[in-house]
Amino acid sequence: MAHLFDPLSIKGVELRNRIVFAPVVTNFGLRNNQAIQYFVERVRGGVGLIIIHGTPVDLLLRAGWAQGLRPLVMAIHDRGAKAVLQLWHGNELNGQAVAPSVRESYRQITREEIRTVVEKFATAARHCQEAGFDGVEVHGAHGYFIHQFFSPLTNQRSDEYGGNAEKRMLLGMELVVAMREAVGEKFLLLYRHSAVDGIPGGTPIEESARFAQALENHWLDVIDVSAGMGRTDELSIPPASAPEGTHAELAAKIKAKVTIPVIAVGKVQTRAGAEKILQEGQADLVALGRQLLADPYWPEKMQEGREDEVVSCTYCNFCTQEMHAGRPIACLQNPNLGQEK
Ligand SMILES: Cc1cc2nc3c(=O)[nH]c(=O)nc-3n(C[C@H](O)[C@H](O)[C@H](O)COP(=O)(O)O)c2cc1C
């Protein structure tokens, strides 16, 4: 069984350890020095892989926009980590509010428009590849547009994209296939999926495991297992009362059905907690979000046996509050957050 500081090679992309910086919206942009210093600090602290937060696919389609991320990618690579960008799509298309099925003020997206969305992901992935990233991750979780297709709570379509579980899986598979065709074999494709919705009538874990299998069969490289339907949801961003490694059992149920690497996320905080997930074979990688905001040097301190020096996240969710208010994230444990330079 793997240990936290064992390297992992995924199709020739060498990760120096099993520690991933989970995608975390910062509200301070990406193409500036502040963002570069913020990420570099976490690379210096020792993470193996950075998944940059959900970024609207439309931004990546703007001429030259992705190329502006090159300095960031280079800064991450120069210090020994790998970089993946998370691709996000909301419920807006051409200025209109759309959803898999009609609800509130959203109209149902047409099949032709779904095709456009798929093409956008493929082009965005290629632009990320051209900017030097090691891969991209589909944000298929947390109740956003892509997840809305998978969940029976938000998808009541009667065409090939809705109905039974297999049909609700179609969009995710089309995304991965189209991106793979656009980027070729070498570039990493990750998919973040909410393994359960956490709402009665939502996705059962068995369907998620089948989905992960289907994605693997369509050339996905890594499945990143989160949970929950909404940004403020107790599963997507677990509260202080949640147990450590709170979604690891969901990751394990998915890992049992696939051979590609699996990421577990959700309140991973101690070395023992992280090692347990790996040693019990629940996942191949562990992602930390808030703990790496509080202390970017968590990996180094763990590796050097300086656990007592870690600045612990209290999971107070001040960062989440600031994010929702549209302000740059901040951390009550770490006044340097966002001021790294
Ligand atoms: C401020 C904030 C922003 C987040 N932004 C994203 C995001 O862009 N994409 C995503 O998939 N998850 C996002 N998440 C969820 C995290 O990636 C992670 O799954 C969650 O915080 C649980 O991990 P943790 O307990 O280690 O923080 C965000 C979480 C926080 C606290």
The ligand as an SDF file (V2000), in Angstrom:
LIG
                    3D

 31 33  0  0  0  0  0  0  0  0999 V2000
  -13.2900   28.7260   -0.2480 C   0  0  0  0  0  0  0  0  0  0  0  0
  -13.5100   27.4160   -0.9550 C   0  0  0  0  0  0  0  0  0  0  0  0
  -13.5810   27.4000   -2.3530 C   0  0  0  0  0  0  0  0  0  0  0  0
  -13.7740   26.1830   -3.0390 C   0  0  0  0  0  0  0  0  0  0  0  0
  -13.7620   26.1800   -4.4140 N   0  0  0  0  0  0  0  0  0  0  0  0
  -13.9100   24.9900   -5.0840 C   0  0  0  0  0  0  0  0  0  0  0  0
  -13.8020   24.9270   -6.5010 C   0  0  0  0  0  0  0  0  0  0  0  0
  -13.5170   25.8960   -7.2090 O   0  0  0  0  0  0  0  0  0  0  0  0
  -14.0140   23.7190   -7.0950 N   0  0  0  0  0  0  0  0  0  0  0  0
  -14.2720   22.5830   -6.3690 C   0  0  0  0  0  0  0  0  0  0  0  0
  -14.4540   21.5200   -6.9530 O   0  0  0  0  0  0  0  0  0  0  0  0
  -14.3270   22.6150   -5.0270 N   0  0  0  0  0  0  0  0  0  0  0  0
  -14.1270   23.7680   -4.3690 C   0  0  0  0  0  0  0  0  0  0  0  0
  -14.1160   23.7740   -2.9910 N   0  0  0  0  0  0  0  0  0  0  0  0
  -14.1890   22.4930   -2.2640 C   0  0  0  0  0  0  0  0  0  0  0  0
  -12.7780   21.9740   -1.9460 C   0  0  0  0  0  0  0  0  0  0  0  0
  -12.0660   21.6550   -3.1180 O   0  0  0  0  0  0  0  0  0  0  0  0
  -12.8040   20.7320   -1.0470 C   0  0  0  0  0  0  0  0  0  0  0  0
  -13.4300   19.6840   -1.7510 O   0  0  0  0  0  0  0  0  0  0  0  0
  -13.5350   20.9690    0.2630 C   0  0  0  0  0  0  0  0  0  0  0  0
  -13.1520   22.2060    0.8460 O   0  0  0  0  0  0  0  0  0  0  0  0
  -13.2520   19.8500    1.2570 C   0  0  0  0  0  0  0  0  0  0  0  0
  -11.8620   19.7450    1.5090 O   0  0  0  0  0  0  0  0  0  0  0  0
  -11.1940   20.3430    2.8670 P   0  0  0  0  0  0  0  0  0  0  0  0
  -11.9980   19.8220    4.0030 O   0  0  0  0  0  0  0  0  0  0  0  0
   -9.7960   19.8140    2.8510 O   0  0  0  0  0  0  0  0  0  0  0  0
  -11.2630   21.8380    2.7660 O   0  0  0  0  0  0  0  0  0  0  0  0
  -13.9210   24.9790   -2.3020 C   0  0  0  0  0  0  0  0  0  0  0  0
  -13.8300   25.0160   -0.9110 C   0  0  0  0  0  0  0  0  0  0  0  0
  -13.6120   26.2040   -0.2320 C   0  0  0  0  0  0  0  0  0  0  0  0
  -13.4710   26.1830    1.2530 C   0  0  0  0  0  0  0  0  0  0  0  0
  1  2  1  0
  2  3  1  0
  2 30  2  0
  3  4  2  0
  4  5  1  0
  4 28  1  0
  5  6  2  0
  6  7  1  0
  6 13  1  0
  7  8  2  0
  7  9  1  0
  9 10  1  0
 10 11  2  0
 10 12  1  0
 12 13  2  0
 13 14  1  0
 14 15  1  0
 14 28  1  0
 15 16  1  0
 16 17  1  0
 16 18  1  0
 18 19  1  0
 18 20  1  0
 20 21  1  0
 20 22  1  0
 22 23  1  0
 23 24  1  0
 24 25  2  0
 24 26  1  0
 24 27  1  0
 28 29  2  0
 29 30  1  0
 30 31  1  0
M  END
$$$$
